């Protein structure tokens, strides 16, 4: 049984501290270590280590400490997420990935795990849970949920909190819902959208960068004027949840050519901004990268008034890949524009089938086959 701690209060350097023991993971092993926490600086209210105000602060902190020092094998899944796994991924993964994991945890896994203990979780519990989700959620969403749950228990296995990963063999026992078709913009639609936004130069530039350069929203938000040189845009960073950081992958750092329609709208925006030589391309009122949701709030009503659909910035990125594939006859150029490691990702998720491509392909097949009737 874990020993309850009251903590030892002491004074030093005109401040009061509380000393206690906690459990930390050191080199993959659980260890009990001594730590101190500053409670407050000394003042008229907090004047001695035995006064009520100081003792109350110590008691409040020790409630949290006592909750944390439970040995890993005796923890709930939720406690392990809060105290071990979440700090681990925040230190080692990109902001965008951590944000996605938090969404999955809060929306799906936290309610499911409740007060379940790590050591008591069974494979059958996970299978029943996933099977119930598969009846109302798409296949990709269910896979994301399964992946995170398995990752939590894999980490627990590696730090000695469990003897095996119960999610290793978790499966959906039945059919899954096929993912819906994602949208994209055709070249004509992209041109119409940019034309409709002529009174909003910033929105026009944002859309052009997505539709014709294939930039992700976070990459657009992270652009600086120094990144635009001699007809090229140099992708060097991304902004996720308003935090400036690395791009989605190391391969996303690249230099991409800027074609005439994009040069034109960027030049107009540059003029309106006072011809800056540095700084964020799309700043907010505080001089920081603008949250593109404020720009989208301009785009939606403008397009609605013009009778044009708004399909998101990612639809423009998918449209750019589709247009390039149509023009070149393969997806290689689209892969390079989108900066995917694998051509299969480009063709499966970003290049959209179009009737014109099918008809042209069948025409070429007919010519190759000789155009003979079956009964000749």
N, C-alpha and C positions, 0 to 999 in steps of 0.2 A: 504494500500500500504506500502511496506517495505521502511523504511527510508534509503537513501544512506548515507554512512559514509565515512568521509575523514580520520578519526583516529587522535589521539592526540600524537604527537611526544614529547618525553622527554629524558633527559640524566641522567644516573646514573651508577656508577661503571665503568667509562671510556668506556661506550657503549651507543648507541642510541636505544630506544625502541619506538614502536607504540602501543597505547592503543585503544581498540575497544570493541564492543559488538558482541556476536555471539549467535547462538541458539544451545543448546545441549539437548540431551535426558537424563533426570535425573529421575530415578525410573519410567520409562515409560511415563514421561510427558515432553513436550517441554518447555524449560525455556531459558530466555534471560540472559546471564551471561557476565561479563566483563573479558576480557583476555588481555594479553600483549605479544608482539612478539619482540625479539631482532633483530634489523635490521643489525647492524654492530658494530665493535669496533671503538673507536675514533682514527683517524690518520690524516695525512696531508690533505688527500682528503676529508675525512668525519670529518670536524672540528667543526661543530655546527649543532644544530637541524634545522636551517633555510637554510642551504646550499643546493644547487641543488642536490648533490649526495645523501644526506640523504633523502630529500623529494621525490626523484625518487624511492628509495627503499621502502619508505612508501607507495607511490602510487601503486607500483607493488603489494605489499602485500595486500593492501586494495581492489584491483580488485578481488582477490581470496576470501577475507573475504565477500565482498558484494554479491558474487555469492553463498556463503554458508548460509547466514543468511535468505534466503528466507524461509518463513514458510513451513513446510512439506506439508500442503494441497495445496500449490501453486507450487510444484516442479514437474519437469518432472521425468519419471521413471528412466531415465539415471542418473539424478542428485541424486536421492534417492539411486540408486545402488552405485554410487561413494562415496557419503558422509555419508551414513547411513548403508546400508546393507553390503557392502564389509568390512568396518571396523569391523562390528559386527561378521561376519563369520570368519574373520582372527583372532579375539580374542578368539572365542569359538569352532572352528572346527579344525580338523587335517589338516596338510599341504596338504595331498593328496586330501582331499575333496575340499578344497579351490581351489586347482589347477584345479580340474575337473570342478568346478563351473565357474571359469574364462574362461575356454575353451568354455563352453556352452554359456556363456554370449557374449563373443567376436565374436563367429562364428555365432550364431543364434539370440539371443535375442536383443543385442545392435542394429543391423541393423533394426530389426522389430519395436522396441519401438521408435527409432528415437527421435523426440522431443515431443512425446505424454505426456500429463499430467497424473499424477497418478489419479486424480479425474475424468478424462474423459474416462478412459479405460473401454471398455464394454466386456461382456462375448462373444458376437457374434464375436468381433474382434479376440479374442483368438481362437475360434473354426475355423474360416476361416483360420487363420494362421496355426494351427496344421494340419488341413485337407490338406492344400497345401503341408506341409512337409511330410505327410504320403504317398504321392504319389512317393517320391524319397528316403526317409530315412526309416531305419528299425524301428520296433516297440519299441525296447528298447531305441534307440536314441530319438525318439519322446517322450517317457515317461520321460526321463531325462530332456528334455527341458521343458515339462509341469510341472514337479516337481519343478524345479528351479523358473520358473515364478510364480507359486503358492506360493512358499516360500517367494519370494520378497513381494508379496502383503499381505501375512499373517503377515509378520513383519510390513508392513506399517499399517495394521489394528490395530496391537497391540500397536503401538506408536502414534496412532491417526491421521495418515496421510490420511486414507480413512475410509469410513463408512462400507464397505463390501469388500470381496475378489472376484473380478469378475472371477478369475480363478477357483473358487470352482466348477463351473458347466461346465467348458470348456471340450468339447469332440471332438474326431475325428469323423467327419460325413462321414463315409465310411469305406472301408477296409484299413487295414494296411499291410505293407510288413513284412512277416515272417522273423525273424532273421536268418542269415546264420549259417551253422553248423561250430562250432569251431573245430580246429585241435588238435590232441594229438599224442604223440609218443607211439609206442608199445615198449615192452621190447627189442626186437631185434633191432629196430631202435635206441633206447637210447644207447645200447651197441655199435652199429656201430658209432654213433656220438662221443662218448667218445674215442673210439679207434682212430678215424680219427684226434682227437685233441691232440694226444700224444706229439707233438712238441710244444704245447702251454699249459703248465701246469696250468696256471692261468685260461684259458678258460675251460680247462678240469674240474677243481675244481668247477667253477661256474655252469657248466652244470650238474655235478653230484649232487650238492646240490639242484638244481631245479628238476631234473629228479627222484632222489631216496629219497630225504628228503622232497620234495614238498614245498620248501621255495619260497616266492615271491621275485621278483628282488630287491625290497627295503630292504628286510630282509637279503638277501645275501650281498648287499652293506654295510649294517650296522653291519656285523659280526666282532667281535674282537677275537683274539686268546684266550683270557680269557673265551670266550663263548664255547670253545671246550674242554670238559673234560671227560675222562674215557668213551669214546665211545658215548657221547651224545653231541648234539648241543643245546645250551640254547638260544632261541630266545628272545631277550630283547629290541630290538629297530629296527627302520627302517629308511632308508634314502630316502626322496622324494624330487626330484628336487635339490639334493645335500644338503639338510637340514636334519641334524640328529634330529630325533624326536621319537615319540611313534609309536608302531605298528598300523596296520590298525584298529584293535579292541583290547579291553582289553583281550579277549580270545585268541588272537594270541600269547601272551606271554606264552611260553611253553618250555618244554624240550623234544627233539625228539631223538630217537635212530639213530645212524649212522651205516649203514651196511658196509660190507667189501669193496665193490667197491668204496664207498665214502671215507672210511678211507685210502685206498691206494693212491688215487689221492691227497687227502689233505696232506698226509705225504710227498709226492714228492714235492708239492708246499711249504710246511713248510721247507723242506731241502733247496730248492732253495732260499728261503727268509732268510736263515741264522739261522734257528731254533729259531725264536722269542718267547718270553714268554708273550708278550702283544702287543697291537697295532692292527690296522685294518688288517684283513685277506687279503683284496684287496685294498692296498693303492695306491694313485696316486703319482706323482713326488713330491708333496708338503706335503706328509704324511697325507693327508686327505682321506676319503672314495672315491674310484675310481668310476667315472661314468661308469656304466656297458655298456653303449653304445659303449665305446671304446673297450671293450672286444668283444662285438657282431661284431664289425668291423673286428675282427680277425676270428671269427667263420664263418661268411658268406662265404668268399672266400675259406677258407680251406674245408668246406663241399661241396662247389660247385665243387672244383677240384676233390673231392672224389666221386662226383656223388650222394651226399646225400642231402635231402631237409632240409632247415632250417625253422622251424615252430614256433619259438619264445620260450622264457623260460617258458611262461605260458603254452605252449603246453606240456612241460615236466611235469609241475605240474598236468595238467589234465591227462597225461599219468600215472603218479604215482598213482593217485586215481583209474583209470581204472584197472591197473594191480593188485592193492591190492584187489579191489572188485572181480575180477576174481578168485584170489587165495583163498580168504576167503569165498566167496559165498554171501557176503552182503557188504553194504557200510559203516558199522560202523568204521572199521579200517581206511578207506579213510577219513571219517569225522574227526577222531581224528588227522590224519596226517595233513590235511589241516586246522584244527582248526576252523571249521565252527560251529556256534551255532545251526544250524538247519540241520538235515540230508537231508531235501528236497533240500537245496541249493547244497549239494554235489552231489546228484543223478541227479538233473536237469541240472546243469551247468558244472560239472566236470567229472562225470563218463560217459564214452562213450560206446554206444552199440557196441558189436563186434559179427560177425557171429558165432564164436565158442561158445559164451555164449548162443546165441539163439538156436543153434543146440543141445547143451547139455541140455538146458531147455526143449526143445521139446522131447528129448529122455527120460528124467525123467518123463515128463507128459505122454508119451506113456506107460512107465512101470507102472505108477500109475493107468492109465486107463485100464490096463490089456492087451493092444495090440490086442484087438478084432476088427475084421472087422465090418463095420456098418451093413452088412446083415446077420451076424451070429445070 
